[in-house]
Amino acid sequence: MLEALDLPTLVVFILAFVIIYNVMTRRKNQPPSPRGLPFVGDILLLKANRGKLPEVFMQQAQQLGDIFTLTFGKLHIVVVNGYTRIHEVLMKRADVFSDRPSFLLISKKIGTGVILSSGQQWKALRRMSLHAMRDFGMGKISMEDKMQDEVKVIIGVMSENEKKPIALHKYLAMATSNIICNIIFGSRFEYEDEQFQNMLQLLNDVFRRPGMFQICNAFPVLRFVPPFNKDLQDNIEAFDRLAQFVSDIVSDHESTYDRNNIRDFIDMFIKFRDEDTDASYTLRNFLRVIVDLFMAGTETSSTTLNWAILYMVAYPDIQDRCQRELEEVIGPGRTVQFQDRFKLPYVRETFVKATLCEIQRISTIAPLSVPHATLQDTTLGGFNIPRESIVLVNLLSVHQDPTLWPDPGTFNPCRFLEDGKVRRGEYFMPFSAGPRVCAGETLAKMELFLYFANLLQWFTFRKVEGATLNLEGVTGLTRSPRPFEVVVTKR
């Protein structure tokens, strides 16, 4: 019958079928949604606003309410804005909303690791990861020593480039990467090391690939159709290159492995794999966990520090106030130690710490966190949410809510100060919240304090003459500032 129809009639027939099908299969009382296109849904909205989706979701919430639905091909995504609803999803009803979506084709190809796994596998891999981070230095003096080594290297790099324009992000990324390298491989790399540079490039290839909104997730059949499958294939190839790199290091470790002398995370994986019957401890999952650790411990920390430098350049008066506080409490010429936050509560509890908090709030580097999924049919805000729904929590909507943070677009560290103490409050959630809170939070806090305080202790950062500063973020894997250079001057 279809062969007898001309093309316009066929198109009308298909569109009518899609519309009727969508109406008949749509569940009752679902959250409202923007006016998308038949079949493809809100693909144009998502494509046109790539890089600024958190901000666009906040605008949509003003029209549709704090809970709304997006359609992306076969995917139906519930977007949650505002503290009340996000707190409900992450904390009060985490038992229902703490799963991860199973739709990501890339996960089926490269494994889920800790971040994208669910159920027993998530528990097993998270246990192994936390075990490793605890045993190999998280919050311990030994890890501080390693961070201080990186501080010295960064100070050296900046000293060599004094009074010249320099892009610091790549050096901050290398410094934070070396901390994870110490945990995983048991050693750091020199910044010029060819193997280290190769690994960073491989990680960058993985981090910069499109995420859940790549076309093959919406229309799985396109994974077989060039050029629509290019993003997926590039993702898999980038991970395969990284997997081979790490596999070679694992093989080297296996040749010298001693179960009575666990040296690093790789040794711990070998131990778990050989002595634990849990099927989660596969090499593929381990490789994915390593990517997770670099993503959580490198990308997020280096991006936060990059924002910190940018805001110090944009607000020289705040930079000066932080430096005066460090001078009064630490004194000139001494490296700031992590224990200073105990011995010298003034540093911990006033302006330097408040400034770091404000940087994390206003930049919100992980604004959409990681997609959640529902374990069962449920409700939220009076709407029906089906089982296995994809749920995005927009943390930027909390950190930019004027009812919680007066004049939220203004950079103002004093908003965290109350009676001479730092008060973060429940509305401050840079590491997300609940069972799925960032596992590297403790490590990140140590890194941010040591790097930020020491950089301000030793240097002043100024804008490049004639340059224009841009404080608008671009959201990919993280919400990052646009590339910029600074001029560094020794104090």
N, C-alpha and C positions, 0 to 999 in steps of 0.2 A: 504494500500500500504506500509506504514512504517513497518508493522509487517513482511513483506516479505524481508526486507533489513537486511543484516548482520550488526554487530556493526560498523566496520570501515566505511562502506558505509553510515550508518546513521550519524556518526560523521561528515563526509565530507559534507553530505547534509545540516546538521544544520549549519556548519560553513559557507558554501556558501550562505545559506539563510540570515544569520546574516550580512555578508559582503555586499551582494546586498541590503539588507534593509537599512543598515547604509549609503551606497552611495546614494540611492534613496531619503532618508529622510533628508540628510544633507543639510542645508541651504547654499546658495551661499555666498561667500565672508565672511565666518566666520574667526576669528583669527586662526592662525596656532596652531598645537598641537603636543606634543611628539608622538612617535610611540607606541601606546598602543596595547592591545590585543583586538581581536574581542569580542564584547558583554560586557566584563568586563572593557574595557578601560584601564585607567592608574592605576589600583588598585595596581599593583606590585610596581610602582614608589612611590605611597603614603604610602604603607605598609613598604617598605624598608627604607624610610626616615622619618618615624614617629619620632617626636621630633626635627627635623631640617628642616621642610618644608619651612620656610621663606628663609633660606639660599639656599635650592635647587631651589626654585622659582627664586631667583636671578641668579643662574647658567643657568636655562632654558631660562631666558630672554636674556642672552648673545647670545644664539643660535637662539631663535625664535622671539625676539623683546619684547618690554615692555608689549604687550598685547598678551596673548595666552590662549588657551582653554584646560582644562582637562576634561576627561570623566571618571566618576565613576559610572558604571552601567547605570542607567537611568538618572543620574545627569550630566549636562553639566555646567562646572564652568569656568567663565572668570576670569583669574588672571591678575591684573593690577600692574605694577611696575613703579617706577620712578615718580619724583615729578610732572612733567607736566601733565601726564595722571591721577595721583591720585588726583591732585588739581581739574582737570576737573570733576572727578567723585564726589568728596566730596563737592566741592564748586560751581563751575561754572554751573554745570548741576545737582545739588542736587535734583531738582524737578523730574528728571527722575530716578535717581539712589539711592534714599533714602528709598526705600521699604525694607522689610525683606522677605527672602524666606519662602514659606509656605510648603516646602517639609519635614521639620524636624518632624519625627514621635513623638519624645519626646515632642515637643511643643503641639501637638494635645492631648497628654495624661496629661500634667501637666500645660498647659497654657503658654502664651507668655510673660507675664509681660511687662516691659517697653522696655527692650533691643531687644526682638524678635518680638514685635508687629508692626503693620503698621496702616496707615490710622487713622480713628477716635479713635480707641482703643488706639493707641500709644499716640495721643494727650491728651486723657483723663487721662491715667495712668501717663504720664509724668507730666501733670499739677498737679496731686495729689502728686507725688513724690517731685517735686520742691517746692510745697507749704509746705510740711512737712519739708524738709531740710532747707528752709528759716525760718520757724516759730520756729523750734527747734534747731537753733543755727548756721547754716552755715554762717561763716564769722563774727559771733557775739562774744562778749567777753565771754558770758556764755559758748559757745562751747570751747573757749580757756581754760577756767577754767577746763573743763572736760578733755581736752587733757593734761593739766599740771598735773592733778591728775594721769594720766597714766604715764607721764614722771617720776613722783616721784616713782611710783611702779616699773617701769623698772630700775631706778637708784638703788632702793633697791635690786632687784633681781641680778643685776650685781655686786653690792657691796658684796653680800653674796657669790658670785662665783668668787671673784677676784683671779686672778692668777691661775685659773683652766680652762681647756678646757670647753667651753660651746657653744652649738648650740643656737643662738639667735633667729632664725626665729620663733619658736613657741611662744616666748614671744612677739615678734613684732606683730605676728598675733593676740595674745590675746589683746594687747594694742589697735590695730586698730579696732578689733571687738567690744571692749567695747564702742568705740565712736559711732558706728552704733547702738549698744544696747541702748545707751542713747537716740538716736533719735527715735528708734522703740518702745522700751519698757519703756522708761522714767527712766531707772536706769542702773548702771553698775553692773558687777559681780566680785566677788573675783576670782582670777585666779584658786584657788583650788576648787571652787564651783562645785559640781557634776553636777548640771543642766547646768552650763556654759560649762563644759568639754563635756557633752553629746551633746550640741548644736554645738560646734566646730567640733566634730567628724561627726555629721550629715552633716554639711556644707562641710566638707572635702570630705565626700562620694559623695556629689553632684558635687563638683568642679572637682574631679579627674576622673570622668567618661568620656569615649570617646565622642567626639562631633559630628560634621557633617559628619566625615568620618567613622562612624560606618556602618557596612555592611547592616543593615536593611534600612538605608536611600537610599542606592543605589539599593537595591532589596527588595522592601516592602513586597513581598510575604514571605520572610524569617522570618518575625516577628512571623510567626506561626510555625517555624521549629527550634527545638533545635538541636545543641547548638548555631546556628547562632543568635538567639534572646536573648542570655544571656546578652549582653551589654545593650540592650534596657530594658529588664526586671529589671536588676540591677539598671539602671537609674531611672526607675519608682518607684521601691521599696525604693531607697534612698530618693527620693523626698517625697514619701508618709510618711516616718518616720519623715522627717523634717516638713511636713505639719501638721502632728498630734501634734508635739511639739508646733508649733506656734498656732494651733487651740485651744489648751488648754489655752494658754495665752490670746487669743482673748476672749474666753468664760469668763475668770476671769475679763477681762476689761469690758465686757458687763454688768456684775453684778454691777459694780460701775460707769458706764458711766454717765457723766453729760454733756449735749450738751453745757452748758455755761462754762465748765472748761475742755478744751481740753488739755490733759496732754502730749500726745506723738503721734507717727504715728498711732498706733492702734486706739486710740480715733478718730483721723482724718479720718481713713478709715471708722469707724462706722458712723461718721457724713456724709461723702460722700455717703455711701451706703444707708443711711436712707433718705437723703434729696435731692439726685440727681437722676434723672431718667435714666442717662446713664447706659446702660447694661454692661459696662466694669467693673463696681465696684462689682465684685463677689469675694467671699472668695478665690476661686482658683487663680484668677488673683492677688489678694492681696498677697497671699502666694508667688507667683512667683515674684512679685515686691520686696518682702523682700529678696529673694535669689539674685535678681539683685543688691540690695543695699549692701548686704554683699560682693558680687562679685566685685562691682565697688569700694566700700569703704574699704574693708578689704584685699582681695586677692592682688589687684593692689598696694596698699600703702605698705603693709608689704613686698611684693616681691621687690618693689623699694628700701625700706630701707635695705633689706637683701643684695641686690646688692651694696648699698652704703657702708655697713660694709665691704663687700668683697673687694671692690676697695680701701678702706682706708687701709686695711691690705696689699694689693698688692702694693700700692703706698704710703709708709710711709712718703715720702717727701711731698706729697700733703696733707696728714693728718696733718702733722706738720704745714704746711702753713695755713691751715684752723684754727687750734687751736691758732696759734699766732695772727691771725686776730681777733678771738673772745676775746682773752686776752686783746688786745690793745683797743678794742671798748667797750666790755661788762665789762671786768675785771673778776678776778677769784672769785669763790664762789657765783655767782648769776645766777639764772635760766634765760635763755634767754626767753624773752616775744615776742609775735607776734608783738606787737606795736613797738618793737625795729627796725623793718624794716622801720618804719616811722621816729622815733626819731633819729635813727642812720643809715642813708642811706648808710654809708660805708659798713655795714654788708649786706644790701640788694643788693647793686650794685656791689660788687666785688667778691672776691674769693669763699666764702662759697656758695653764690647763683650760681655762675658760675659752681662750682663743682657739685651741685645738677643737674643743667641742663645737664652737660656732662654725669652724671650717667644715666639720663633718656634717653639721646640720644643713648649711646653706648649699653645700656641693652635693650631698646625698649621692654618693658614687654608685650605689646599687639600688636605684630608685624603684625598680620593679622586682627586686630580689630574684628568686628562682621560682618558676611556675609551680603552684600547688595543684593538687587534684583531690576531689572528694571520694571518700571510701564508700559512701552509700548515698541514696537519695536523702536530701535534707532541705532545710529552708534557711534563708538568710534575709533579714529585713522584711519578712513577709512574703518573699518570693520563693518559688520552688527551684531548687538547684539539683539537677539529676546526678546520679552516681557517675563517677569518672569525668565530671566536668573539670575543665582547666580553669584555674583561679589565679589571677594576677593581683597582687596587692601593691598599690601605688604608694610607696613610702614617702615619695616627694610631696604627696597631698597632705601628709601629716606635718612634715617639716616646713611646709609653706602655708599652713593654715593660719590666717590672721587672728582667729579666735584663740589660738594656742600660743602664737608667737607674734606679738604686736609688730607691725611693719616688717613682715618676714623677709622681704627682698633686700632689706638693709643689713649690711655686715656689722654686727654689734655684739662682741664678746661679753659685754656687761649683762646681757640678758641671762647669762648662766650664773651670775654672781648674786648671792643673797647673804647679807650679814657676814661678808668676808669669806664665804664658803662657796664652792662650786655646787650648784644644784642642777642636776641633769633632768630629773623628772621622768615620768612615765611616757611622755610624748617624744622623747629622744630615743630613736631606735636605728642608729646607723648600721648596726650588725643584724638587723631584723629582730625577731623575738620568738619565744616559744621553743618547742623541741627542735625546730629547724634553724635555730640561731647559729650564726657563723661559728664553726668549731675552732677557728683560729683567732677568736676575739682577744684572748689574753696575750697571745704572741703579738698581735697587731698593736695593741695598746702600748706594749713595751717599745716596739719599733717606732711608733709615731712619737712617743715622748722623747726617746733618746735622739732620734734624728732631728726632730724639730727644734728641741732645746739646744742641741749642740750646734746646729747650723746657725741659729741666731746668736749663740754665744761667740762664734768665731767670725761671722760675716754679716755684712749689710747688703741687702738686695735692692737694686734699683732698676727702673725701666730703661730699656735701650732708647737713646735719644731719637726722637721722631716717631717712635713706635706707638701704636694704639692698642691699649689693653682691651681684651674681650672677655667678659666674665660669664658669657653664655655657655652652658654645657652642651655637649653632644653625646647622646646616649647610644652606645653599642653594647658590648659586654658590660662596660661600666659607663658612668656619666663622667666624661673627661673634659678638661678645658681644651680649647683649640691650641695648636702648637704655638709656643712663644719662647723668646729668649730673654735673658736678664743680664745685667752687669753686676758682678760680684766684687765687693771691696772688703779687704780684711779690716777688722776692728782693732 
